[in-house]
Protein backbone atom coordinates (compact mmCIF):
# COMPACT_ATOMS: atom_id res chain seq x y z
CA UNK A 1 0.00 0.00 0.00
CA UNK A 2 1.24 3.50 -0.86
CA UNK A 3 1.67 5.90 2.04
CA UNK A 4 -0.50 8.41 0.22
CA UNK A 5 -3.26 6.07 -1.03
CA UNK A 6 -5.95 6.94 1.56
CA UNK A 7 -8.09 9.13 -0.75
CA UNK A 8 -7.39 7.30 -3.98
CA UNK A 9 -9.05 4.23 -5.46
CA UNK A 10 -7.60 1.75 -7.91
CA UNK A 11 -3.98 1.20 -8.81
CA UNK A 12 -1.58 3.68 -10.32
CA UNK A 13 -0.90 3.10 -14.00
CA UNK A 14 2.10 0.76 -14.19
CA UNK A 15 4.14 3.07 -16.40
CA UNK A 16 3.19 6.06 -14.24
CA UNK A 17 4.26 4.10 -11.16
CA UNK A 18 7.69 3.43 -12.65
CA UNK A 19 7.92 7.07 -13.68
CA UNK A 20 7.00 8.20 -10.16
CA UNK A 21 9.23 5.87 -8.14
CA UNK A 22 12.60 7.12 -6.87
CA UNK A 23 13.95 4.23 -4.83
CA UNK A 24 16.54 3.29 -7.43
CA UNK A 25 18.11 6.69 -6.75
CA UNK A 26 17.33 7.42 -3.09
CA UNK A 27 18.11 3.92 -1.77
CA UNK A 28 21.55 5.22 -0.80
CA UNK A 29 19.81 7.37 1.83
CA UNK A 30 18.63 4.32 3.78
CA UNK A 31 21.00 4.69 6.73
CA UNK A 32 20.36 8.43 6.91
CA UNK A 33 16.61 7.72 6.87
CA UNK A 34 17.00 5.30 9.77
CA UNK A 35 19.23 7.73 11.69
CA UNK A 36 16.73 10.56 11.24
CA UNK A 37 13.81 8.31 12.18
CA UNK A 38 15.49 7.17 15.41
CA UNK A 39 16.07 10.79 16.47
CA UNK A 40 12.47 11.67 15.58
CA UNK A 41 11.08 8.72 17.56
CA UNK A 42 13.27 9.56 20.56
CA UNK A 43 11.70 13.00 20.53
CA UNK A 44 8.16 11.57 20.19
CA UNK A 45 8.83 9.43 23.23
CA UNK A 46 10.35 12.27 25.25
CA UNK A 47 7.31 14.44 24.52
CA UNK A 48 4.97 11.52 25.40
CA UNK A 49 3.41 11.61 21.94
CA UNK A 50 4.12 7.87 21.89
CA UNK A 51 4.70 5.64 24.91
CA UNK A 52 8.12 4.60 26.17
CA UNK A 53 7.44 1.00 25.16
CA UNK A 54 6.37 2.05 21.66
CA UNK A 55 9.50 4.16 21.33
CA UNK A 56 11.75 1.26 22.29
CA UNK A 57 9.99 -1.16 19.95
CA UNK A 58 10.31 1.20 17.01
CA UNK A 59 13.96 2.08 17.67
CA UNK A 60 14.97 -1.55 18.21
CA UNK A 61 13.19 -2.49 14.99
CA UNK A 62 14.97 0.27 13.06
CA UNK A 63 18.33 -0.79 14.46
CA UNK A 64 17.65 -4.38 13.44
CA UNK A 65 16.90 -3.33 9.87
CA UNK A 66 20.03 -1.20 9.87
CA UNK A 67 22.10 -4.12 11.15
CA UNK A 68 20.69 -6.49 8.54
CA UNK A 69 21.55 -4.06 5.75
CA UNK A 70 25.05 -3.37 7.03
CA UNK A 71 25.75 -7.09 7.47
CA UNK A 72 24.31 -7.70 3.98
CA UNK A 73 21.68 -10.06 5.37
CA UNK A 74 19.17 -8.16 3.27
CA UNK A 75 19.12 -5.57 0.51
CA UNK A 76 16.84 -2.62 -0.10
CA UNK A 77 13.76 -3.92 -1.88
CA UNK A 78 13.38 -1.68 -4.93
CA UNK A 79 9.76 -2.62 -5.49
CA UNK A 80 8.81 0.16 -3.07
CA UNK A 81 8.11 3.71 -4.19
CA UNK A 82 10.93 5.35 -2.25
CA UNK A 83 13.34 4.69 0.59
CA UNK A 84 10.95 6.11 3.22
CA UNK A 85 8.20 3.71 2.14
CA UNK A 86 10.63 0.82 2.22
CA UNK A 87 11.87 1.56 5.75
CA UNK A 88 8.35 1.95 7.13
CA UNK A 89 7.12 -1.21 5.40
CA UNK A 90 10.08 -3.22 6.68
CA UNK A 91 9.51 -1.85 10.18
CA UNK A 92 5.89 -3.00 10.10
CA UNK A 93 7.14 -6.46 9.07
CA UNK A 94 9.66 -6.38 11.90
CA UNK A 95 7.54 -5.15 14.84
CA UNK A 96 3.92 -4.98 13.66
CA UNK A 97 1.33 -2.15 13.59
CA UNK A 98 3.09 -0.04 16.23
CA UNK A 99 5.58 0.87 13.49
CA UNK A 100 2.93 3.08 11.91
CA UNK A 101 3.29 5.53 14.80
CA UNK A 102 6.82 6.38 13.66
CA UNK A 103 5.52 8.84 11.07
CA UNK A 104 3.60 10.93 13.60
CA UNK A 105 4.37 14.68 13.31
CA UNK A 106 6.41 14.51 10.15
CA UNK A 107 5.96 14.28 6.38
CA UNK A 108 8.05 12.81 3.64
CA UNK A 109 8.66 16.43 2.62
CA UNK A 110 10.69 17.30 5.71
CA UNK A 111 11.96 13.73 6.04
CA UNK A 112 13.63 13.59 2.63
CA UNK A 113 15.44 16.90 2.92
CA UNK A 114 16.69 15.88 6.38
CA UNK A 115 17.95 12.57 4.98
CA UNK A 116 19.66 14.39 2.15
CA UNK A 117 21.40 16.84 4.47
CA UNK A 118 22.63 14.00 6.68
CA UNK A 119 23.98 12.22 3.62
CA UNK A 120 25.61 15.35 2.23
CA UNK A 121 27.36 16.17 5.51
CA UNK A 122 29.09 12.80 5.41
CA UNK A 123 29.93 13.05 1.71
CA UNK A 124 31.44 16.51 2.14
CA UNK A 125 33.92 14.94 4.55
CA UNK A 126 34.69 12.22 1.99
CA UNK A 127 35.23 14.79 -0.77
CA UNK A 128 37.52 16.76 1.54
CA UNK A 129 39.54 13.62 2.25
CA UNK A 130 40.04 12.97 -1.47
CA UNK A 131 40.75 16.65 -2.07
CA UNK A 132 43.47 16.61 0.57
CA UNK A 133 44.99 13.51 -1.02
CA UNK A 134 45.07 15.28 -4.37
CA UNK A 135 46.66 18.41 -2.89
CA UNK A 136 49.25 16.25 -1.12
CA UNK A 137 50.18 14.67 -4.45
CA UNK A 138 50.82 18.16 -5.85
CA UNK A 139 52.97 19.07 -2.85
CA UNK A 140 54.97 15.84 -3.13
CA UNK A 141 55.70 16.39 -6.81
CA UNK A 142 56.48 20.07 -6.23
CA UNK A 143 59.04 19.27 -3.52
CA UNK A 144 61.12 17.31 -6.01
CA UNK A 145 60.89 19.98 -8.73
CA UNK A 146 61.80 23.27 -7.05
CA UNK A 147 64.79 23.55 -9.42
CA UNK A 148 62.95 22.39 -12.54
CA UNK A 149 62.84 25.43 -14.84
CA UNK A 150 59.89 25.55 -17.23
CA UNK A 151 58.11 28.17 -19.32
CA UNK A 152 55.30 30.08 -17.70
CA UNK A 153 52.58 30.92 -20.22
CA UNK A 154 50.03 33.58 -20.95
CA UNK A 155 47.71 33.12 -23.94
CA UNK A 156 49.46 29.70 -24.20
CA UNK A 157 52.51 31.62 -25.37
CA UNK A 158 55.82 31.27 -23.53
CA UNK A 159 56.08 34.29 -21.24
CA UNK A 160 58.49 34.09 -18.29
CA UNK A 161 60.52 31.34 -16.61
CA UNK A 162 59.07 29.65 -13.55
CA UNK A 163 59.56 26.24 -11.99
CA UNK A 164 57.39 23.17 -12.29
CA UNK A 165 56.98 23.31 -8.52
CA UNK A 166 55.64 26.87 -8.77
CA UNK A 167 53.13 25.76 -11.41
CA UNK A 168 51.93 22.80 -9.35
CA UNK A 169 51.56 24.94 -6.24
CA UNK A 170 49.12 27.16 -8.12
CA UNK A 171 46.79 24.15 -8.28
CA UNK A 172 47.48 23.37 -4.63
CA UNK A 173 46.28 26.87 -3.71
CA UNK A 174 43.12 26.30 -5.76
CA UNK A 175 42.60 23.12 -3.78
CA UNK A 176 42.91 24.97 -0.48
CA UNK A 177 40.19 27.36 -1.63
CA UNK A 178 38.03 24.36 -2.50
CA UNK A 179 38.50 23.02 1.04
CA UNK A 180 37.52 26.40 2.50
CA UNK A 181 34.39 26.42 0.35
CA UNK A 182 33.43 22.96 1.61
CA UNK A 183 34.07 23.94 5.23
CA UNK A 184 31.94 27.07 4.96
CA UNK A 185 29.27 25.16 3.06
CA UNK A 186 29.02 22.41 5.67
CA UNK A 187 28.64 25.00 8.41
CA UNK A 188 26.05 27.03 6.51
CA UNK A 189 23.73 24.11 5.70
CA UNK A 190 23.70 22.64 9.22
CA UNK A 191 20.10 23.59 10.00
CA UNK A 192 17.45 20.93 10.64
CA UNK A 193 14.35 20.85 8.39
CA UNK A 194 12.60 18.00 10.29
CA UNK A 195 9.51 19.13 12.13
CA UNK A 196 8.32 21.36 9.31
CA UNK A 197 6.13 18.43 8.24
CA UNK A 198 4.42 18.89 4.87
CA UNK A 199 4.69 22.69 4.92
CA UNK A 200 2.81 24.09 7.94
CA UNK A 201 4.35 22.40 10.95
CA UNK A 202 2.19 20.33 13.31
CA UNK A 203 -0.29 20.62 16.16
CA UNK A 204 1.73 18.13 18.21
CA UNK A 205 3.96 19.49 20.96
CA UNK A 206 7.24 18.49 19.31
CA UNK A 207 10.78 19.52 20.25
CA UNK A 208 12.68 20.27 17.05
CA UNK A 209 15.74 21.46 18.94
CA UNK A 210 16.04 18.07 20.64
CA UNK A 211 16.09 16.32 17.26
CA UNK A 212 18.58 18.86 15.90
CA UNK A 213 20.90 18.24 18.82
CA UNK A 214 20.73 14.45 18.47
CA UNK A 215 21.47 14.62 14.75
CA UNK A 216 24.31 17.12 15.13
CA UNK A 217 22.58 20.12 13.58
CA UNK A 218 23.51 23.57 14.90
CA UNK A 219 19.96 24.90 14.71
CA UNK A 220 16.56 24.39 13.14
CA UNK A 221 15.22 25.98 9.98
CA UNK A 222 13.00 28.74 11.28
CA UNK A 223 10.26 28.74 8.61
CA UNK A 224 8.39 25.55 7.78
CA UNK A 225 7.68 26.56 4.16
CA UNK A 226 11.35 27.30 3.58
CA UNK A 227 12.41 24.10 5.33
CA UNK A 228 10.61 21.77 2.90
CA UNK A 229 11.13 23.80 -0.28
CA UNK A 230 14.80 24.77 0.14
CA UNK A 231 17.23 23.17 -2.26
CA UNK A 232 19.84 25.93 -2.14
CA UNK A 233 22.17 23.48 -0.46
CA UNK A 234 21.91 21.06 -3.39
CA UNK A 235 22.69 23.81 -5.89
CA UNK A 236 25.52 25.13 -3.74
CA UNK A 237 27.23 21.75 -3.36
CA UNK A 238 26.81 21.04 -7.07
CA UNK A 239 28.41 24.42 -7.74
CA UNK A 240 31.36 23.77 -5.40
CA UNK A 241 31.89 20.36 -6.99
CA UNK A 242 31.82 22.03 -10.42
CA UNK A 243 34.53 24.49 -9.33
CA UNK A 244 36.70 21.65 -8.02
CA UNK A 245 36.18 19.83 -11.31
CA UNK A 246 37.10 22.93 -13.32
CA UNK A 247 40.40 23.09 -11.45
CA UNK A 248 41.03 19.42 -12.21
CA UNK A 249 40.04 19.93 -15.83
CA UNK A 250 42.50 22.78 -16.29
CA UNK A 251 45.30 20.61 -14.91
CA UNK A 252 44.12 17.69 -17.05
CA UNK A 253 44.30 19.91 -20.13
CA UNK A 254 47.88 20.85 -19.25
CA UNK A 255 48.87 17.23 -18.72
CA UNK A 256 47.46 16.45 -22.15
CA UNK A 257 49.42 19.31 -23.73
CA UNK A 258 52.62 18.66 -21.80
CA UNK A 259 52.62 14.94 -22.64
CA UNK A 260 52.16 15.57 -26.38
CA UNK A 261 55.21 15.18 -28.62
CA UNK A 262 55.72 18.87 -29.47
CA UNK A 263 56.21 19.47 -25.73
CA UNK A 264 57.23 16.17 -24.07
CA UNK A 265 57.50 17.96 -20.73
CA UNK A 266 55.97 15.05 -18.82
CA UNK A 267 55.21 11.40 -19.26
CA UNK A 268 51.97 10.07 -17.80
CA UNK A 269 52.36 6.68 -16.17
CA UNK A 270 51.13 3.60 -18.03
CA UNK A 271 48.76 3.10 -15.09
CA UNK A 272 46.80 6.12 -16.31
CA UNK A 273 47.23 5.76 -20.09
CA UNK A 274 45.78 3.64 -22.87
CA UNK A 275 47.01 2.63 -26.31
CA UNK A 276 45.59 2.62 -29.80
CA UNK A 277 43.91 -0.37 -31.45
CA UNK A 278 45.57 0.47 -34.77
CA UNK A 279 48.63 2.66 -34.06
CA UNK A 280 51.11 0.71 -31.92
CA UNK A 281 53.24 3.75 -31.03
CA UNK A 282 50.37 5.64 -29.39
CA UNK A 283 50.07 6.34 -25.68
CA UNK A 284 46.90 8.25 -24.95
CA UNK A 285 46.15 10.39 -21.86
CA UNK A 286 42.62 8.99 -21.58
CA UNK A 287 42.20 9.53 -17.83
CA UNK A 288 43.08 13.20 -18.16
CA UNK A 289 40.72 13.51 -21.12
CA UNK A 290 37.90 11.85 -19.18
CA UNK A 291 38.38 14.22 -16.25
CA UNK A 292 38.13 17.08 -18.72
CA UNK A 293 34.93 15.61 -20.20
CA UNK A 294 33.28 14.67 -16.91
CA UNK A 295 33.67 18.26 -15.75
CA UNK A 296 31.07 19.20 -18.36
CA UNK A 297 28.62 16.72 -16.83
CA UNK A 298 29.17 18.11 -13.34
CA UNK A 299 28.52 21.66 -14.53
CA UNK A 300 25.41 20.38 -16.31
CA UNK A 301 24.16 18.74 -13.10
CA UNK A 302 24.44 22.07 -11.31
CA UNK A 303 22.63 23.85 -14.13
CA UNK A 304 19.88 21.20 -14.18
CA UNK A 305 19.06 21.77 -10.51
CA UNK A 306 19.04 25.56 -10.87
CA UNK A 307 16.78 25.36 -13.92
CA UNK A 308 14.47 22.91 -12.13
CA UNK A 309 14.10 25.18 -9.11
CA UNK A 310 13.78 28.54 -10.82
CA UNK A 311 10.00 28.47 -11.36
CA UNK A 312 8.73 26.35 -8.45
CA UNK A 313 6.15 27.96 -6.15
CA UNK A 314 6.28 27.21 -2.41
CA UNK A 315 6.34 24.72 -0.92
CA UNK A 316 7.15 21.20 -2.15
CA UNK A 317 6.68 20.04 -5.73
CA UNK A 318 7.41 16.61 -7.16
CA UNK A 319 9.99 18.27 -9.40
CA UNK A 320 12.29 18.27 -6.38
CA UNK A 321 12.58 14.50 -6.59
CA UNK A 322 14.96 15.24 -9.46
CA UNK A 323 17.42 16.98 -7.12
CA UNK A 324 19.22 13.79 -6.13
CA UNK A 325 20.26 11.87 -9.21
CA UNK A 326 22.50 14.62 -10.60
CA UNK A 327 23.89 15.47 -7.16
CA UNK A 328 24.71 11.85 -6.37
CA UNK A 329 26.42 11.50 -9.72
CA UNK A 330 28.40 14.68 -9.06
CA UNK A 331 29.51 13.45 -5.64
CA UNK A 332 30.56 10.04 -6.98
CA UNK A 333 32.30 11.54 -10.00
CA UNK A 334 34.32 14.21 -8.19
CA UNK A 335 35.63 11.66 -5.69
CA UNK A 336 36.96 9.34 -8.39
CA UNK A 337 38.31 12.26 -10.44
CA UNK A 338 40.28 13.48 -7.41
CA UNK A 339 41.69 10.00 -6.81
CA UNK A 340 42.62 9.55 -10.49
CA UNK A 341 44.30 12.95 -10.71
CA UNK A 342 46.23 12.34 -7.48
CA UNK A 343 47.50 9.06 -8.91
CA UNK A 344 48.50 10.68 -12.18
CA UNK A 345 50.47 13.42 -10.41
CA UNK A 346 52.20 11.04 -8.00
CA UNK A 347 53.34 8.75 -10.85
CA UNK A 348 54.16 11.54 -13.33
CA UNK A 349 57.62 11.52 -14.93
CA UNK A 350 59.07 15.00 -15.49
CA UNK A 351 61.43 15.75 -18.40
CA UNK A 352 63.48 18.53 -16.84
CA UNK A 353 65.76 18.87 -19.86
CA UNK A 354 62.91 19.48 -22.31
CA UNK A 355 61.33 22.01 -19.97
CA UNK A 356 64.65 23.87 -19.68
CA UNK A 357 65.27 23.86 -23.44
CA UNK A 358 61.76 25.16 -24.10
CA UNK A 359 62.47 27.96 -21.64
CA UNK A 360 65.64 28.94 -23.50
CA UNK A 361 64.01 28.82 -26.91
CA UNK A 362 61.05 30.82 -25.69
CA UNK A 363 63.23 33.87 -24.86
CA UNK A 364 61.65 33.95 -21.43
CA UNK A 365 64.47 36.10 -20.06
CA UNK A 366 63.57 39.02 -22.33
CA UNK A 367 61.83 40.84 -19.47
CA UNK A 368 64.90 40.40 -17.29
CA UNK A 369 66.99 41.80 -20.13
CA UNK A 370 64.83 44.93 -20.17
CA UNK A 371 64.95 45.16 -16.36
CA UNK A 372 68.76 44.99 -16.57
CA UNK A 373 68.79 48.14 -18.69
CA UNK A 374 66.32 49.88 -16.40
CA UNK A 375 68.62 49.22 -13.44
CA UNK A 376 71.39 50.86 -15.47
CA UNK A 377 69.31 53.98 -15.95
CA UNK A 378 67.33 53.44 -19.18
CA UNK A 379 63.59 54.21 -19.23
CA UNK A 380 61.55 51.02 -19.19
CA UNK A 381 59.78 51.73 -22.49
CA UNK A 382 63.12 52.19 -24.26
CA UNK A 383 64.49 49.10 -22.53
CA UNK A 384 61.46 47.13 -23.66
CA UNK A 385 62.08 48.04 -27.31
CA UNK A 386 65.80 47.33 -27.02
CA UNK A 387 65.10 43.88 -25.58
CA UNK A 388 62.57 43.21 -28.35
CA UNK A 389 65.15 44.03 -31.05
CA UNK A 390 67.61 41.62 -29.45
CA UNK A 391 64.95 38.88 -29.36
CA UNK A 392 64.33 39.45 -33.08
CA UNK A 393 68.05 39.15 -33.70
CA UNK A 394 68.22 35.88 -31.72
CA UNK A 395 65.25 34.43 -33.59
CA UNK A 396 66.74 35.38 -36.96
CA UNK A 397 69.99 33.65 -36.02
CA UNK A 398 68.32 30.68 -34.32
CA UNK A 399 70.10 31.29 -31.01
CA UNK A 400 69.05 32.13 -27.45
CA UNK A 401 69.60 35.46 -25.71
CA UNK A 402 72.35 33.77 -23.69
CA UNK A 403 74.24 32.98 -26.93
CA UNK A 404 74.39 36.56 -28.23
CA UNK A 405 77.92 37.92 -27.92
CA UNK A 406 78.64 41.00 -25.83
CA UNK A 407 79.65 43.00 -28.92
CA UNK A 408 76.17 42.63 -30.39
CA UNK A 409 74.66 43.66 -27.08
CA UNK A 410 76.83 46.80 -26.99
CA UNK A 411 75.71 47.75 -30.49
CA UNK A 412 72.23 48.12 -29.01
CA UNK A 413 73.35 49.97 -25.89
CA UNK A 414 76.58 50.93 -24.15
CA UNK A 415 74.88 50.04 -20.89
CA UNK A 416 75.43 46.34 -21.55
CA UNK A 417 78.41 44.72 -19.85
CA UNK A 418 79.61 41.20 -18.93
CA UNK A 419 77.18 41.07 -16.01
CA UNK A 420 74.25 40.87 -18.46
CA UNK A 421 74.82 37.14 -18.88
CA UNK A 422 74.46 36.53 -15.17
CA UNK A 423 71.36 38.72 -15.13
CA UNK A 424 69.59 36.72 -17.87
CA UNK A 425 70.63 33.26 -16.68
CA UNK A 426 67.32 31.37 -16.40
CA UNK A 427 68.00 30.05 -12.92
CA UNK A 428 68.83 33.55 -11.74
CA UNK A 429 65.77 34.94 -13.50
CA UNK A 430 63.60 32.59 -11.47
CA UNK A 431 65.35 32.87 -8.14
CA UNK A 432 65.49 36.68 -8.22
CA UNK A 433 61.69 36.67 -8.08
CA UNK A 434 61.42 36.46 -4.32
CA UNK A 435 58.26 38.50 -3.93
CA UNK A 436 55.58 36.56 -2.03
CA UNK A 437 53.82 34.19 -4.38
CA UNK A 438 56.69 34.19 -6.84
CA UNK A 439 58.64 31.27 -8.37
CA UNK A 440 61.99 31.52 -6.56
CA UNK A 441 63.02 28.35 -4.80
CA UNK A 442 62.92 29.90 -1.35
CA UNK A 443 59.46 31.34 -2.01
CA UNK A 444 58.06 28.10 -3.46
CA UNK A 445 59.39 26.22 -0.44
CA UNK A 446 57.48 28.70 1.74
CA UNK A 447 54.33 27.98 -0.27
CA UNK A 448 54.86 24.24 0.11
CA UNK A 449 55.31 24.64 3.87
CA UNK A 450 52.16 26.77 4.04
CA UNK A 451 50.06 24.16 2.23
CA UNK A 452 51.47 21.35 4.33
CA UNK A 453 50.57 23.26 7.48
CA UNK A 454 47.03 23.91 6.31
CA UNK A 455 46.55 20.26 5.33
CA UNK A 456 47.66 19.13 8.78
CA UNK A 457 45.27 21.56 10.46
Secondary structure as GFF3:
##gff-version 3
##sequence-region A 1 457
A	DSSP	three_ten_helix	5	7	.	.	.	ID=ss1
A	DSSP	alpha_helix	14	20	.	.	.	ID=ss2
A	DSSP	alpha_helix	23	26	.	.	.	ID=ss3
A	DSSP	three_ten_helix	27	29	.	.	.	ID=ss4
A	DSSP	alpha_helix	30	46	.	.	.	ID=ss5
A	DSSP	alpha_helix	52	70	.	.	.	ID=ss6
A	DSSP	alpha_helix	83	95	.	.	.	ID=ss7
A	DSSP	three_ten_helix	97	103	.	.	.	ID=ss8
A	DSSP	alpha_helix	108	143	.	.	.	ID=ss9
A	DSSP	beta_strand	149	154	.	.	.	ID=ss10
A	DSSP	beta_strand	157	163	.	.	.	ID=ss11
A	DSSP	alpha_helix	164	188	.	.	.	ID=ss12
A	DSSP	beta_strand	191	192	.	.	.	ID=ss13
A	DSSP	alpha_helix	208	215	.	.	.	ID=ss14
A	DSSP	beta_strand	219	220	.	.	.	ID=ss15
A	DSSP	alpha_helix	224	229	.	.	.	ID=ss16
A	DSSP	alpha_helix	232	258	.	.	.	ID=ss17
A	DSSP	beta_strand	266	267	.	.	.	ID=ss18
A	DSSP	three_ten_helix	270	272	.	.	.	ID=ss19
A	DSSP	alpha_helix	286	309	.	.	.	ID=ss20
A	DSSP	three_ten_helix	318	322	.	.	.	ID=ss21
A	DSSP	alpha_helix	323	346	.	.	.	ID=ss22
A	DSSP	beta_strand	349	350	.	.	.	ID=ss23
A	DSSP	alpha_helix	352	361	.	.	.	ID=ss24
A	DSSP	alpha_helix	366	375	.	.	.	ID=ss25
A	DSSP	alpha_helix	380	396	.	.	.	ID=ss26
A	DSSP	three_ten_helix	401	403	.	.	.	ID=ss27
A	DSSP	alpha_helix	406	412	.	.	.	ID=ss28
A	DSSP	alpha_helix	419	423	.	.	.	ID=ss29
A	DSSP	alpha_helix	426	431	.	.	.	ID=ss30
A	DSSP	alpha_helix	441	456	.	.	.	ID=ss31
###
